[in-house]
Amino acid sequence: MNKTTISWTDFSASPIKYRDSSGKSVWGCVKCSPGCARCYSESLAKRWDKGGPFTLPVMNTLTPYVDEKEINTLLHSKKIAGKRVFLEDMSDLFGPWVPFDMIDRVFAAMALRPDVTFQILTKRTERMAEYLNVPERSRDNFQDALGPLMNEMEFILRQTPRSPFRWPLPNLWLGTSVEDQARADERIPWLLKCPAAMRFLSCEPLLGPIDLKLRRPPKDDDYVGYHGDGPIDYVERGIDWVIVGGESGNGARPCHVEWIRSIVSQCRNAGVPVWTKQDAGPRPGLQGRIPDDLWIHEMPI
């Protein structure tokens, strides 16, 4: 786990890691859309000799495993109390190469740290919806499914009994990356099928204009997810927060300020908080050409 420079979170952690054919621990993922073309995680993996490239042939040679040291840190660390932790920043927790029982262990750890806000960002929202909507992970059965894991972890923690189990996990924010209209149309409907206390979008790197079809959410604190069939007009209460920004790094692809302005305007009209992360440029976090009226940093709570 590390203190991170990502502006919208405090710490990052990757409890799911991979071993290559030699047994070395590495990072791994598979690029799946235009937003992945200049993946910062892949660049860091190559720079630090921690794996890559992030392709399917390479992933097929890797074996995922739960980093118990990282899990232990998530369970015990005092420095993350009251903070935000971005999970699996170097991969995708819901990639098809991660078995559901490994994801269970991550969810059990999050359930045992109600004092920490966890943020998960995936490009595989269909698989996330599959994981969260099978019967054993329903409101009534999820505690039973995770019970043995949580009891084991509580024994390790040697702490007072946990607070009553709540579902969806109130300290978990689920998000997806939508870099263009095609990816928004593909991923947002699946995100809305996921029971979640908080849903968010990362429009970064923003590669074109996007109509997010946001609506002003109703006041319903007990809302636990969208469950419906047929066409989805995106938001039943659905999207609680939007991050927007251009690509960073040498050779960053262009991001027009008007695309950002449109996202901010949509959020304002729907009453959805927005976090403007950066202009396209060589270094992350630069305001660059973004005018002050669009340089907004809002959290959903």
N, C-alpha and C positions, 0 to 999 in steps of 0.2 A: 504494500500500500504506500502511496506517495502523495505528498502535498502537490497539487497540480496548478498549472498556470491557466487552465481552462476557466474562463471568467465566470461561467454560470454554475460552477460547482466548487467544492473545497478540496476533496481528495479523490483519487482514483485507485481502483483495485481490480485485479484480474484473478479471481479465485479458480477459474478454469484455465489450465495451461495445457501444453502438449509436449510429448517426447518424440524426438525423431528416431530414425532407425538405429542410431548409435546410443540412444538413451539420454541424450542431451535435452534439457528443458528449453523449449522455444515458444514463441508466439505463433499463432496461425489464424488464418481466415481465408475466405474466398471472395474475390471481387465479383460483384453481381450487377452493377449498374453504373451509369456515367459518373455519378458522384464518387465512385471508388477509384477512378483512374489515377489519381495522384494521392493515394492513401498515405496519411502521415504515419499510421501504425506500421505499415509495411516498410516505409523509409527508415523508421527507427529500428525495426527488427534487422534490417540489412546493415545499418550503421553500427549496431551493437552486437552483431553476430548472434542474433537471437531468432534466426529463421528467415522465412521468405524464399521465393516470392509467394504472394498470397493467391495461389492458383489451385484449382481442383486437383491436378496431378500431385502437387506437393502435399495438399491436405490429406490425400489418400494414403500418404506414407507416414502420417502423424497419428499418435495415439493420445486422445484427450485424457486428462486426469484432474482430480480435485486437489488443488494445492492446500493441504491441511494447515500449513503454516499461515497462509493468507486467511483462511477461515478462522483460525485461532486469533489472528490479529483483529479481524472484524468483530469477533465476540468479546475481546478483552480490552481493546484500545480505549483509553479515556480521552485521547485527544480528538476523537471523532464524535464525541457526545454533543448533540445539538447541531451537528454539521451535516453537509450534503456529501454523499459518496457516490461517484459515478462508477458503476460496475462494468467490467469487461470492456474497458476503453481500447484494449489492444486486440479485440476479437469481436465476436457476435455471440452472445449467450444462447440465442435461439437458432444458431446455425444447425443444419441437420446432422452435423457430425458430433453434436453434444447430446449424449443420452439423457432422457428425462430424469433418470435417478440422480444424475449429477446436478441437474437444475434443481431438483428437490432439495439437495443439500444447501444450495445457495439460498433458496427460499426459507429454509428452516433457520439459517443464520440471520436472515433479515427479520424474521418473526421474533427472534430473541433479542434484537436490538431496536426496540420501539423508540429509543431516544435518538436514533440516527435516521436521516432521510436518505433513502437509496434511490438512485436514478439509473434506469436501464434504457438504452437506446439500441434499437434493432432495425435492420432492413428486412428481416424475415417475420413480418407481422402475422402472416398466415400460420406459421408454426407456433408463434407465441399464443395465438388464439386457440390453436389445437391443444397446446399444453394446458391452458387455463380453463378450458371449457369441457374437458372430459369429466364424466360423473364423479370420479374420485377426487376431483379438485373443485367441487362445487362448494357453495357456502356451508352446507351441512357436513360435507365429508372431507374437506381439505385438512382439517386438524387431525382426523384419524389417519389420513395418508401420511402426514408428516410426523405424527406422534412419536414413533420410535426414534427418529432422528433428533427431534427436539428434546426428548427425554435424555438421550445420550449427551447432547450438547449441554443441557442444564447440569448434568452431573459433572461435566468437565468445568463448567463455569463456577460451580460451588457458590451459587448465589441464592437469594430468596426466590420463591416461586415466581414465575413470570406472570405478567398481567394477563387477564382473560384473552384468549385468542380471538382475533377479529379478522373478518374477511369481507372485502379485499384488504390486504395488508395496508393499514392507514399510513404507513411510513414509506410506501413504495410508489414512485412515479414511473409510468411506462410511456416510452416515446418511440417515435420512428423518424427516420431521415427521409425527407422529400425534397429532392434537389430540382425537380421540374414537374410539369403537369402530369406526365405519364406516371411518374412514381407516386405522386399524390393520389391519383385516381386508383392506383393499384394497392397502396399500403394503408391509407387512412381508413377505408371501410373495415379492414381486418382489425386495426387498432381499436376501433369503436366496438368491436365484438368482445374485447377483452375486459373483464371486470377489473376496475382500477379505481383507486382513490383519487388519482391525478393522471391525466393524459397530456402528453406534450408532443410538439413537432419540432424537428430541427431542419429548417430550410437552409442548410449549409452543407457543401458549397451551393449557393443559389446560382443555378445555371440558366434560368429563364423565368419568365413571369408565371405565377401560379395563382389560380383562383382556389382558395382553400374552402370555400363554401361555409364559412363560419357563421354560426348563429349565436345570438345572445342566450347564454345558458339559463334554464329555469332555476329557481332557488329550491334545491332539493338535496339536503345533506345526506340523505339515505340512498342516493342513486348508486347502484353497484355495477352498472355496465349495460351495454346495448345488446339485446337479444332479439333479433328479428330476421325475417326472410325477405328476399326481394331487393329491389334497388334501395340504396341508402343515400340519403341526402346529407351525409357526413356527420351531422351533429345532432344528437338527441339531448345531450348535455355535454357531450364528448370531449372537445379540445379545451383544455384549461390554460395552456401556455404555449407560446410560439417563440422559438429562437430563430433569428435570421442573420445571415452574413455571407460574405464572399469567401473565396478560396484564399488560403495563405500559402506562402512558399514561393521560391523562384519559379517563374513560368506559370504563375497563378492564372487561371482562366478568368475572363472578364465577368464582372457583375455590374449591371447597370443600376444606378441609384434609384431609378424609377421602379425597378422591380422591388427593391426594398421598401420604397414609399408605398407601393401597393399593398404589401404584406402588413405594414404598420397601419395603414388605413383600414384594412379588413379587420385587424385586431381591435382597433379603436371602435369601429362600428358594432362589433360583437361583444365589446366589454371584456376582451381576452387580454391578459397581460402579455407584453412582448419584450424580448431581450435582443437588442441589436448588438451582435457580437463583433463584427469587423467588416471593413471594406476589403475587397480583393487586393492583395499586395504581398510583398516579400516576407513580412513578419505577421504573426497572429496578433489580433487585438487592436489593430490600427484603425483609428477613426477615418483617416484618409479623406475621401471626398464626401463622406456622409455628413450632411448638415446637422447642426445641433438639435433641430426639431425632430430628427429621426434617430438621434443617438440616445436611445432609451434603454434603461436597465431595470426591468420590473420582474418581480417574482410572483408566482401565483398565490402564495400565502406568506 
